[in-house]
Amino acid sequence: MADLRVRIGKLKLKNPVLTASGTFGYGLEYADFMDLSRIGGVFVKGTTLHPREGNDYPRMVETPSGMLNAVGLQNKGVDYFISDIYPKIKDIDTQTMVNVSGSTVEDYRACAEKINALDKIPAIELNISCPNVKHGGMAFGTNCSAASEVIRAVRKVYHKTLIVKLSPNVTDIAEIAKTAETEGADAVSLINTLLGMAIDAEHRKPVLSTITGGLSGLCIKPVALRMVYQTYKAVKIPIIGLGGISSWRDAIEFILAGATAIQIGTYNFVDPAASVKMVEGINEYLDRHGVRSIQELIGGLIV
């Protein structure tokens, strides 16, 4: 059997298959469908300094080969996470990471500082790329100067593995990735959702309460692959690839494009056990091709 172990900064993963924030709850919700210890890790739902109610309904809609969401980072805040969620998940036999978001630099920094004190949370994913909130979120991820400011502030108070989640809604994602690397990020994850919209023709109105929302699912995979490939050529830090991954074959494609690990997002709603099946499929692929370690495939695209 091939060696599937990978490293993201100081973070050691038993395999490269992770679940994406916002699609897997806190992991506990999926425990009845799969053995969480068999995957590399879980990114829990977006967490902010203060509780958020999220956006008004409707805030989700199906699209061809995908979905739009405008949930708006609904959560009960970092203090609730620490008091009520962390005790339930801290001893799960896989790596658990927290997706951190905010409206201001100060919010990001304060939230990250609180999570830094949790022994069993080895990494955070700094979400500077969410298109579904009115303040902050994507605004930080579409401008090098703003991205630099928030990453630098968090790096000063967060001393474990810092992963920065990048927005695809930019002209040059490699430039934002290089900014993250310069400011001390240990890795980048990409891509977050693409900005899109849906219209109800009969009533001549937008379907989502926010008019626009984040597009995810199979339809965004070619864009995500291209951006992972571009970023791999631009930075030396590890990349976590996501966007439209639904099979082991998709995962292998992302790894060949330069991803050290991958995240499964929207497809968790289709098949709750998809991540475990993906680990099995990657193993079979490596055995079939005589590859002894997943490390041999990272960035191994032949061009």
N, C-alpha and C positions, 0 to 999 in steps of 0.2 A: 504494500500500500504506500502511496506517495506521501511525502511530508507536506501538509497543507499550512503549516505555521507561517505567519507573517508578523512583521512589526510595524507599528505606526508610532514614531517617536519612541517613548519609553513603554508604550502599550504593546503587550504581547497578546496575540490572538491565536487561538488553536486552529482556526481556518479563516479564510477571507470573506465569509458570508455573514453579513450584518443586516439588521432590519432598520429601515429608515424612520426617523422621527415623524410623528403625526399619523402613522399607518399601523402602529403596533402597540398603542397605548403605553402601558408601563411594563409590558411583557407578560404580566400575570394573566391578562385577558386571553392569551393564546396558549397558556399552559395545558389546557385540556385537549388541544389539537396536536401538540408536538412536545418533544423533549427539548427544553430551552438550552440544556447543557451541550447539545450537539452542534450549536451554531457558534460563530466567533464572537458575537456580541449583539447588544440591543441598544439602539438610541431611543430613549424615552421621549414622550411627547414634549413639545415646546414648553419651556418653563420661563416665567418672567418674574421680576422682583415683586410686583404686586399682582393680585388676582385680575383676570380679564374675563369679561363676559363673552367676548367674541362678537362677530357680526350678526346682524339680523338675518332671519330666514326669509327666503330660501338662500342657502349658501353652498349647495352642492348640486351638480347637474352632470349627467352622462353626456359624453360627446363621442363621435366616431373614434374607436380605438383608444379611448381615454376618458378623463373626467376633469371637470373644473371644480375647484373648491375655493371658498372664501370664508373659511371657518374663523380666521382672525385670531389664532393662537389662544383659544379659550383654555384657561387653566386656573387653578386655585392659588397660584403663586408659590414662590420658592420655600417659604416657611411651612406651608402645608405639605409640600413635597418632603421636606426634611422630617417633619413630625409624623406624618401619616403614611407616606409611600416608601420612603427609604428603608424603614425597619422591615418591610415586607419583601423587598427585593435585594437587599444587600448580600444575602447569602446564596442567591442563585448562582449555579456553577457556570457562569459565563460572564464576559465583561459587560458592565452596564454603564452607559455614557448618557450624559444629560445635554439636551439641546437647549441652549440659552439664547434668549432674545430680549429685546428692550426697545424703549422709545427714545432714550437718551444714552449718551456715553456713560453717564453716572449710573443709570439703571443696569446696564450691561456689567459694569465693573462690580457693583454691589452684589448682584446675583451670582456672578462668578466667584466672588470672594467667599460667599456663604457655602457654595458647593465645594470649594477648595478644602474645606474643613472635614468633608465626609471621606473617611478612610477607604470605603469600598466603591467609590466612584473615581476611576483612574483617568478619566478624560472628559472634556466637554466639547461640544460642537457649537461654535459661535455662529449663530444664524444671522448673518448680515444680508440676507437675500430673500426674505419673505415678501411676496407682493400683495399680501392680504391684510395688511394693517395700515391705518391711516397715518401713523407717525412712526418714524424710524424704520426698522426692518430693511426693505430693499433699498431705501435711500442711502444707507451706509455702504451697501455692496455694489453700487453702480458708479462710484466715484472713488478714485484712488486716495485722495486726500482724506475723505470721510472714513474710508475703510482703515486707513493707516491710524487715524486718531482712536477709533474704538478698539482695534486690535492691540495697539500699544498700551492703552489704559488697562485692558484686561490682562495682558501679559505681565504687568507689574504686580498683580495680586493673585494670579492663578499660576501655580507652580507645577502642575502636572501636564499631561499631554493636551495641547491646545490644537483643535481642528477647526478650521474656518470654512463655513459653508458658503459657496459662491453662487451668485445669481447669473443665469444665462442671458438676462435682459440687458446686455451690455454690448458695446462694439467690439471689445477685445478682452476676453476673459483671462487671457494669459497675463495681461498687465495687472489685473486685480490680484491674480495668484502670486505674481512676483512681489507685489506690495505686501501681501500676507506673509510671504517668506521673509522679506526684509524686516518686518516688525516682530519676528520671532515665532510665527506659527509653526507647529511641528508637522502639520499636514493640512491639506485642503480637501473638501468634499464637494463634488459637483456632478450633476447640476440640480439646482432647485427648480421649481416649476416655472414654466414659461407663461408670460402674461397673455391671457386670452379672454374671450367673452362669448356669450350665447344670447340669442335674441328669440323671443316668442313672436313669430310673424303675425299670428292671429290677433294678438293684443297690442302689437307694435311696441313691445316693452322688453327691456333686458330681463333675462331669466334670474340672474343673481341680484340680490339686494344691493350689492356693491358695484354693480354694472360689470366690472372686470374681476377676474379671479385667476388662480394658478392652474395651468394645464399640466396634467401628469398622465402617465400610462404609456402603453406601447407606442403611441404616435410620436413621442418625443425622443425615442431611442437614437435615431440617426444624428440628431442634434447633440445629444449628450455624448455619444461616441466621438464625434468630431471635436468637441470641446475638451474632452479628456485627453485626446491625442495631442491637441495644440498645447495644452497645459503641461503635459509630460515633457515636451520639448523645451519648455520655458523655465521650469523650476527643478530643483534637486530634492525637495521634500516629497514624501509620499502623497499619493492621490487616492481618495476613495471615490469610486465612480458609481453613479446612480442615474436613473432616468429610463424607464421603460423596460427594466430587466424582469423577465418572466420565466427564464429557463437557465439551465447550466450553460447552454451554448451562448446565451447573452452574456453571462458572467465571464466566460472565457474571452469573448470578444473585447470586453472592457479591460480585462487584464492584459491582453495583447496590445491594446491601445495605450497602456501605461498605468492602469490602476493597480495598486497593491492590494486593495480590498474593494468589495462592492456592497451596496445597500439595496435591499428589496423594499419597494415602497407600495405603490398602488396595487400590485399583484397580490399583496397579502389579503386584500379584500376578496379576491377571486379564489385563492387557495391558501387557507391559513397555515398549511404545512409546507408551503413553497420553499422556504429557506432550508429546511432539512433535506428536501428532495434535491435542492441545488448542490448541497455539500456532497451528496451521493453521486450526482452526475459529474461534478468536477473530478472526484476521485476516479471514476470510471474512465473519464477522458484522459487523465494523466497516465493511468495504467495502460490504456490502449495505445498511447503514443510513446510509451517508455520513458516518460518524464518522471524523475525521482522527486523533484521538489517544485512546488508552485512558483518559487522564486525564479526558476528558469524561464518562466513565461512572461514575467512582468515587462512590458514594453517590447515584447518579442515580435511585433508585427514586421513582416518582411515587405519592404517597399523598394 
